[in-house]
Amino acid sequence: MNYKDLTILELHEAIVSGKIKISEITKDALKEIESEKSSNAFLAMNESAISDSIKLENNLKDNLDNFLYGIPYLAKDNFSTKGIVTTSSSKILENYIPPYNSTIVDDLEQKGSIMLGKTALDELGMGGTGLHSAFGIITNPKDPKRLVGGSSSGSVYAVSKGIVPFATGSDTGDSIRKPASYNGVVGFKPSYGALSRYGLLAYAPSLDTAGFFTKTVDDMAIVSDATIRNDKKDFTSIDIENKNFFENIDKLDKKTTFAYLDKVHDALPIELKEKYESFYKKIESLGYKVSKVDFRKDLLEAIDSVYMMISFSEGVSTNANLAGIHFGSRVDGEDFVEIMTKTRSEKFGNIVKRRFLIGSFNLRKENQIKYLLQAKKVRRLIIEEVMKVLNKFDILILPPATGPAPLIEKAQEFEDKLKEAEFLSDILIIANFAGLPSITIPFIEMEGMPVGINLNSKPKADLKVLQAAKLLESLTNGGKYE
């Protein structure tokens, strides 16, 4: 039996029924990864994966109701893994082996999931293309001429290719949800603090959120059940009271209300706008209310600048320990200053250097009030504006992308955009600013490529957004809504 393309639920059924062995799935998945080496999507592998799978087989009869038991997955390489190199796709960490696991890796191990290894990302999580890993570019598995998206590039590649049914990711701006749109999978960023970040290498701590890629919303609910919890090791960790996600996934309240933003909708390309309008009517035909609401355009246009000010400043601060002194790779010098200067100059890629330079500029004493503090004030205004919407409506629908994955030859870090619609590229960052649970699911196809749709709700309303995603998933004809 071929395990590829099966969901978590389908794999679980096959394992329990004896149609396939856990060790067979593990071996086949590792072979697939080996055959995909040229993709640059995969980094260090877990050498004990096969022996772990055999141990799990021997205890299967005691775990028949555990959906994740024996299910393989891959971890984005900014999740700490004990005894396995964790590079965050940067040469400065090419020899770093953590002495502990991240909480999420531990939680999945407790459930009997098998971590096969690590996936590449845009260096230190800084990038949204897949072009900025220190170990080679990653392209879209459905069309190598197109972007795969990032920074969770390797993880989304693996799930889209069917190599594993789920993978971990992290999302500081849209690093799970936009790649999910580009690759036709489900990408979920829970509420800020819902998933532990203990052991997740930080980029911008006020925005960073751990999350997952899966093939279906049901699978996302299963993985969320296993990992969303309060963790005392993470001081930003919170309790999510309404859980039991999979058990309640089909119980969306009939009174649930949906909203979309007028300025965002009006700026969409005509073909995509018509698809959304048709889809809203489809939702309404089931008895749900869908409303168009006003949102300040000046705040939408400020999203990208505010994100850069805050994330670049936090990024240069949280990564100050990457200096070639205490751990990681080192370039020799005559003193500490020379060691740090040479190490950072040689080991960081251009995107990281650019963001660190901007962040350092913002953190200069005379610029903190002039730039950084002002950015934080505008962030607060954006949060207040989005909460006005979510205090009236349950679900906010946003476009994770304005079309299919862009062609690589046209991709730039700060690409030229139409001024009238520039904010569309950054709209998902709203959820990071406000700590919202946010999920992208497959929606339509354009140019033979997938394009997703994104749903958001109030902080801690993770169950609600998953339930809404399950409903909309049932209406999209497998991501081919017409």
N, C-alpha and C positions, 0 to 999 in steps of 0.2 A: 504494500500500500504506500503510495506517495504522500508524504506528509505536507509537501509544499502547498501553499495557498489555503491550507485549512485554518480555521479560526481556533481560538483557545477552546471554545466549547466543542467543536468538532474533533479536535485532537484529544480532548479529555474523553469523549465518548469512544473514540477508537482505541485509546489506551485501556479503558475500563473493560471494553468488550473483548479485548485480546487481539484485535485486528492488527495492532502494531505495538512493538515494544518500545519502552522509553529509551533504551540503549540504541535501538535502530534509528529513532528520530534524531538522537544526539549525534550519532555517527554520520548520518546523511546530511544533517545541517552543517557539521564541520567540513564535510567534503564540499558542500556548496560554497562555503566561505573560502576554502582553499582555491576553488575554481574562479573565485571573484577577486583574487588578489590585485589584479590590474585595475580594479575600480577605485582603489585607494580608500575604500569605505571602512576597512577593517584594520585594527591595530593588534595589540597583544591578545593572545588567546588564553583561555583557562585550561591549563594542562591536565587538570583533574576532572574535567567535564565527563569523560567517558566512564571513569571509575565511579564518579558520583552517580551517574545514571544507572549503573548496575546495582548499586546499593539501594537506590530508590525503587527499582523493580522488585527487589526482595521484600519490600515493605508495602507494596501496592495495596494489598488486601485491607490494610488499616487506614487507607486514605482514598477510598472510592468516592467520597463526597467532596473532595478537595479539587476544585477546578484547575488549580495551577500546578498540581503535583506532576512532576516530570516534564513540565512544559519548558522548552528552551527560550531564552531571550538574550538580548545583547544590551550592554550598558554604554551609554555615551561616555567618552573617555575623560570627562571631568567629574565622574563619580568615583570616589576612592574605593579601591579594591585591594584588600590585604594580600600582599605577596605577588600582586600583578602590577606591572608597570602602568602608571597613570600619568599621561603626558599632557592632557588637555590640548593635544595636537600642536605642542610648542617644543621646539628644540631645547628650550631652557629647562624642560622637565623630562627630557628623553631618557634619563636614567633614574627617575623618581619612582620608588616602590613604597606605597603607603603601609604603615604598620597596622592599619585598621580598615574596616569596611564602612562605607556610608550606611546610614540607617536603612535606606530603601533597599540596598543590596542585601543587608541582613534580614529584613522583613520578607523579601522574596525567597531567600534561602530557607527561612523558617517554614514557608509554604511549600517547599519542595521544588521550586523553580530552579532551572539549571542555567546559570550564567555561562554562556559559551565564550564570551570575550568582550572586547571593547570596540567601540566605533569612533571613527574620526569626526572632527568638527572643525569649523572655522576657529583658528587659533585663539585659545582662551575664551571661546564663546563670542569673539568679537568679529562679527560678519554675518551676512544673511544670504550667502551665495553658494557656499561649498567650494569656493575657489581659494580659500586662505588657510587651509591646513598646511602645516610645515612638512607634511609627508605626502603631498600630491593633491591635485584637484579631484573633486568628486562631481560627476555629472548626473543628469537625470536618467534613471534606469529605463524610462519609457522613450527617451530621445536624447542621446548623448550630446547633441548640439545645444541642449537647453540646460538651464540651471536646475540643480536639485533643490536649492534653497538651503538655508542654514539658520543658526549655526549647527543645528542637530542633523547634519547632513548624512553621516553614516547610518544613524539610527533609522531615519525615514527611508533611506535607500534599502536597508535590509528588510523592513516590513513591506515596502512596496514590491520588492522582488519575491516575497514569499519565503525568504530564508528563515525568518522567525515570525511568530504570530504577534509578538510585541517587543518593544524596546523602550528604554528610558531616554528621556530628553530633558533639556532645561530651556526655559523661556524667560528672557530678560526684556525683549521687545516684542517679538513674534516668532521666536526661533523654533517653536514646535508647530504653531498653528498655520503659518504661511507655507512651510515645507509640506505640511499635510495637504494643503490645497494643491500644490504643484504636483504631488505624487499620488493623489487619489486614495488617501488613507484617513483615518480618524486621528486627530491630534488634540490632546486635552491639557490645558493649563488650569489646575484647580485654583481655589482661593489662595491668596497669599498666606502662607503658614500652614495650609492644610496638609501638605506633604513635608516631611522633615528635610531640611537642607544640611543636616549634619553629614559631613564627608563630601559635600558637593563643593567643588572649587569655586569660590565666589567670583563674580564679575561685578555686578552692582547690587549690593545686598538689599537695598530698598525696593528693588524691582525683580530680582531673581526668583524664579519659581521652578520647582521640579515638575515633571509631567511624563506623559507616555504617548507612544504611537501604537495603535491597534488597527485591526481590519474592520471592526464593527463597534457600535456603541455598547452592545452587550458585553463584549470583551473588555471594553474600557471600564465598565461598571465592576467587572470581576477584579481587575487589577487595582482599581480604586479601593474596593473593599479590603484588599490585602495590605494596603500601604497607607491610606489616609488615617492618621491618628496623631494624637499629641505626643511629642517626643521631648523629654526633659533635657536632652542633649542640645536642643535647638531653642534658643531663647525667643525666637519669633514664631514658634509652633503654637497652633491654636486647636481648639476642639471644634469638630463639625458634628453637631448634635443629630441632624437628620441624615443617617447613613443607610446601611443595608441597601446599597445602590442596586445591585442586581435583583434582589428580591422585589424591589419597588419600581424597577425601571419602566414598567408598562402602566404605571398608575398616575400619569400626568393628570392633574386636576383640570376638569373641563372648563373651569373659569380662568385658566391661564391666559394671560394677555401678552401679545407680541407687539413690538414697536421697531421702527427703522427711522434713521435720521434723514431729514429732508435734504440737507446740503450734500450728504454723502450719496444718496440715491440719485439726485439730479446730476451729479458729476460723473456717473458711471457711463461707460460706452453704451451706445444705444442698444446693441444686441444683448448685452448683459442686463441692462435696465429692464428690457422687456421680459427676460427670463424671470427676474425677481418679481416683477409685477404679476406675472402669471402664477408664480409660486405662492405669492401672498393670497391670491384668490383661491388657490387650492387649499391652503391652510384654513381660510375663512369658510370654505365649503364644509369643513368638519365641525363648524360651530365655534371656532376660536376667533377672537377679535385681533385684527392687525391694524395698527395705527401709524400714520406718518407724523413725526414730531419734529419740532424746531430745535436746532442746536446752533450755538454761536459759531459762525464761520471763522472768526478771528482766533478762537480757541483751537479749532481744528487745524488751522494753518500754523499754529505754534507748537504742535505736538512734536514734530521732528527736532526742532531746535531745543526744546525743553529736554527731550530725551537725551540728546547729545551732551548738553550741559551737565545733566545729572549723572548719566551712566558713565561718561568718560571720566568725570571727576572721581566718582566712587571706584571706578576700575583702576585708575592709577594708584589710588590709596590702598585698596585691598590687595593689590599685587605688588606692593612695595617690598614684600619678602622674597620676591623672585629676583635675586641679586647675585647669585652664584656664591653666596657666603655660607649659609646654613644647610642648604640642600639643593638638589638639582644640579644641572650642568654648570661648569665653571670654565672661564677663560683666565689663565694666569695673568697676574699683574704685580707690580712692586708693592702696592698697598691696597687697602680695601676700596678706596675710591677708583683706582685703576681697574681692579678686578670687576667691580660693579659696572663701570662704564664699558669695558671691553665685552663682558658677558652679555649685557643687554643689547649692545650694538650688533653683536654677531648672532645672537640667539633669537631675537625677536623679529617677526616679519614686519613688513611695511605698514599693514593695517593697524597692528598693535602699537607700533611706534607713533603713528599719526594720532591715534586716540589718546595715548599717554601724553603726548605733547599738548594736545588741546586740554586734557584733564588737568595737567600740571599748571597750565596757564590760568585756568579757572580757579585753581586752589591758591594762587598767589594772594597774599593778604589784601592787596588793593583791588583784586578782581572778584573776591568772594561775594562782596556786597553788590558790586556792579553787575555781575553775571549770574553766579551760582544761586545766590539768595533770591534774585528775581525769577530765575527759572523755577525754583521751588514754590514761589508764590503763584506762578502761572499754573504749575501742576495742581495746586490746591483748587484753583478756579475750574480747571478741567474736571477734577474729581467732583466738585460740587455740581457742575452742569450735568455730568452723566448720572449722578445720583438723583437729580430731579426727574430724570427719565425713569430710572429703576424704582423710584418711590411710587410711580404711577402705573408702571407696566412690569410684568414679570421677566420677560425675555427681550433683550435687545439684539436684533439681527444686524450683522455687519458683513461687508464683503472682504474676505481675507486676501483677495487678489482681484485685479481688474481684468484678468485673462489667464491664459495658461502660462507655464513657466517661461520666462524670457529666454531668448537665444543668448548664449554665452558671449558671442562676439559684440553684443550690445550692452553687456553688463559692466557697470562701474560702481565703485563704492558710493560716490555721490553723483548718480546719473542725472542727466538733464530730464526734467519732467515738465509737463504742461502746467503753468502756474495755477490755472483754474482748478486742477485736480491733483496737485502735488500731495495733499494730505491723504489721498486714498492709499498711497503706498505705506503710510504709517498709522493707519486708523486702528489697528489691533493693539497698539501701544496703550490705548486708553485702559485696557484691562490690567496692564502692569501698573500704571499710575494708581488705579483705584483698588487693586488687589482682587479683581473680579474673577470668578470661575469662568473660563472661556474655552469653547470647543469648536473645532472645525471638522466638518464631515464632507464627504464627496457630494457634489451637487449636479454639475453638468459636464459636458465635454465641449471644448472649443478647439478647432484645428487638430482634432483627434487626441487631445490632451485633457487631463482632468482639471476642473476648477471647483473649489470648495465653497461652502457657505459657513458662516461663523455665528455662534450664539453665545450670549453673555447674560449673567444675572448678578444679583447682589452678592457681596461677600458672604460666604458660608452657605449660599444656596446651591451647592454643588449637585445635590440630588435633583433639584428643579431643572438645572441646565442639562443634565444627563437625560432626564426624562423627556425634555423637549427635543433633544437631539435624536432620541430614539424615535419619537413621533415623526420628525422631519425626514429621518433616514428612511422610514417606511414609504415616504411620498416621492423619493427621488429616483426610483427605478435603478437602484444600485449605482447612484452617481451619474445617471444618464437621463436626467429630467428633460423632458421636451415640452 
